[in-house]
C-alpha cells in the first residue's frame, strides 16, 4: 500500500484523536498537504509534507511510512518526521494583565493604564 486517505493517516499517527475530528479538520481547511488544502479523501504518500492545526498548535510533519490503523504512540512517532518549530521560551511570551476576580468593571484610569501598557 503506497497511499491512504488524509483523514485516516492523520488520525492513525495521532495528530487528531479520532477519524471524525481529522475529517472535520480537513473540511475546515486546517490540514494542508504539500501546501494545498486537503480534503478528507485526498491521498497521502511517503514524502508528503502535512501541516495540521491541532489543539497544541500548528504541526508540520513529513510522511515517513503509510499506516491505516491507529497504533501505539511509540509506533506512530516512527511514521513521520516532525518539523514543527519549538515553542517560544517562557520569557518571550507576553503576559496579559489580569484584574482581580470580583473587582468590577475597570475605571477610566484603569483603561488608560491598560492602553499604555499594550502600546509598548
C-alpha positions in Angstrom: 0.0 0.0 0.0 1.6 3.3 -1.1 -1.3 5.8 -0.4 -4.0 6.3 2.2 -6.6 9.0 2.9 -5.6 12.2 4.6 -8.1 11.8 7.5 -7.1 8.2 8.1 -3.4 8.9 8.2 -3.6 12.0 10.4 -5.8 10.1 13.0 -3.6 7.0 12.8 -0.4 8.9 13.7 -2.3 10.6 16.5 -2.3 14.2 15.1 -6.1 14.0 15.9 -7.8 11.8 18.5 -10.4 10.4 16.1 -11.0 10.0 12.4 -14.1 12.1 12.6 -12.1 15.0 14.1 -9.5 14.5 11.4 -12.2 14.7 8.7 -13.7 17.8 10.2 -10.3 19.5 10.3 -9.7 18.6 6.6 -13.1 20.0 5.7 -12.5 23.2 7.7 -9.1 23.7 5.9 -6.9 23.0 8.9 -4.9 20.3 7.1 -2.6 21.1 4.2 -0.7 18.5 2.1 2.3 20.0 0.3 1.0 23.5 0.8 -2.5 22.8 -0.6 -5.7 22.4 1.5 -6.6 18.8 1.8 -10.0 17.1 1.6 -10.5 14.1 3.8 -10.2 11.6 0.9 -7.0 13.2 -0.6 -4.3 10.6 -0.9 -1.2 10.8 1.3 2.1 9.4 0.1 5.5 8.8 1.6 7.5 12.1 1.4 4.4 14.4 1.6 4.6 17.4 3.9 1.5 17.6 6.1 0.6 20.7 8.1 -2.2 20.3 10.6 -3.7 22.8 13.0 -4.2 20.8 16.2 -5.2 21.7 19.8 -1.5 22.1 20.6 -0.9 24.5 17.7 0.4 24.1 14.1 2.2 20.8 13.5 4.4 20.2 10.4 5.4 16.6 9.6 6.8 14.7 6.7 5.3 11.3 6.0 7.8 8.5 6.5 5.5 5.5 6.5 1.9 4.9 5.5 -0.4 3.3 8.1 -4.2 2.9 8.1 -4.9 1.7 11.6 -4.4 3.6 14.8 -1.3 2.3 16.6 0.5 3.0 19.8 2.3 6.3 20.4 5.7 4.8 20.0 5.0 3.3 16.6 3.1 6.4 15.5 6.2 8.6 16.0 8.1 6.4 13.6 5.7 7.1 10.8 6.6 10.7 10.4 9.5 13.2 10.7 8.4 16.1 12.9 9.5 19.6 11.5 7.3 21.6 14.0 9.2 24.6 15.3 9.9 24.6 19.0 7.6 26.8 21.2 9.0 30.2 22.2 10.8 30.4 25.5 8.7 31.4 28.5 10.5 34.8 28.7 9.2 35.8 25.2 5.6 35.1 26.0 3.9 38.4 26.9 1.7 38.2 30.0 -1.7 39.9 29.8 -2.6 42.0 32.9 -5.4 40.4 34.9 -7.8 42.1 37.2 -8.8 40.5 40.5 -11.9 38.4 40.3 -14.9 40.4 41.5 -13.2 43.8 41.2 -15.9 45.0 38.9 -15.5 46.9 35.6 -12.3 48.8 35.0 -12.4 52.5 35.7 -11.4 55.1 33.1 -8.0 55.4 34.9 -7.5 51.6 34.7 -8.4 51.5 31.0 -5.9 54.2 30.2 -3.2 52.4 32.1 -4.0 49.2 30.2 -3.9 51.1 26.9 -0.4 52.5 27.8 0.8 49.0 28.7 -0.5 47.5 25.4 1.2 50.1 23.2 4.6 49.2 24.4 
